[in-house]
Amino acid sequence: MRPVPASSKLPEHVRPRHLEEEGLYVGERPPVCLTNQNILENRILKQAEGRKWFGDDGRIIALPEPIKESSSRPPLFILEDELDPALQTAYRKALKSKHVSLYTAGMGDPQADYLLDVDVSGLIFSHHPLFSREHVLAARLAQMYDQHLTRQHKNLTRLLTDKLNSLRK
C-alpha cells in the first residue's frame, strides 16, 4: 500500500502540529511496520468519519509503548537464610501415585497421598502493570458495582435510615 499524504488525514488548510517540537513530552510510540501502518491508514480514511482517528500531527492516535525496559518492582535482596521458615520454599522430589482411589479423606492412612483436582475456568485481574486506563477504570467500576450490590443485599440504606430515625426520637 502507498503512504497516505498528511493533507488527506487533516482538515483542509491545517498544517501538522508536532508536540515534540513545541517542547511537550510525548511518549515513545509502539513500533509498527510501515506497510501495516499504511494499510491501516488507508482503511481508516475509507470510513465515513475516518479523520477522527488521526491526531494533530497527521499520525494515528496511539498511546505510548506500555512495556517498560526495566521492571518497576523493587528487587528482592533477601537471602533464603533470613526468611521466615514458613515462607521458605521447600523443594521435594515428585512422587508417583501409589493409590489412585485415594480421593476422599478417611480412607486408609491419613498420611497417604491424595489427589486434588482444581479446575480454573477463568482469571479476573483487578490490577496489572500492563493495564491501560480503560482497564483500570473498568476494574474500578466493577469493584464499585460489587460494593453497591453488597450494600443493596445487606439493605444498609434502610438500616442506617432506621437508626437515624430512632436517634431523632
Residue pairs with C-beta under 8 A, 6 or more apart in sequence:
1 35
1 38
1 39
1 42
2 38
2 42
3 34
3 38
3 41
4 38
4 41
4 42
4 45
6 16
6 58
8 45
9 41
9 45
9 51
9 54
9 58
9 59
10 16
10 51
10 54
10 56
10 58
11 51
16 56
16 57
16 58
17 56
17 57
18 57
19 26
19 56
19 57
20 26
26 64
27 63
27 64
27 65
28 64
28 65
29 59
29 62
29 64
29 65
30 62
30 63
30 64
30 65
30 66
31 65
37 60
40 60
41 60
44 50
44 53
44 54
44 60
45 51
53 60
53 61
54 60
54 61
55 61
63 132
66 130
66 132
67 130
72 129
80 88
80 89
95 113
97 113
97 115
98 112
98 113
99 108
99 112
99 113
100 115
101 107
102 108
102 112
102 113
102 114
102 115
103 114
103 115
105 114
125 131
125 139
126 139
126 143
127 136
127 139
128 135
131 139
151 157
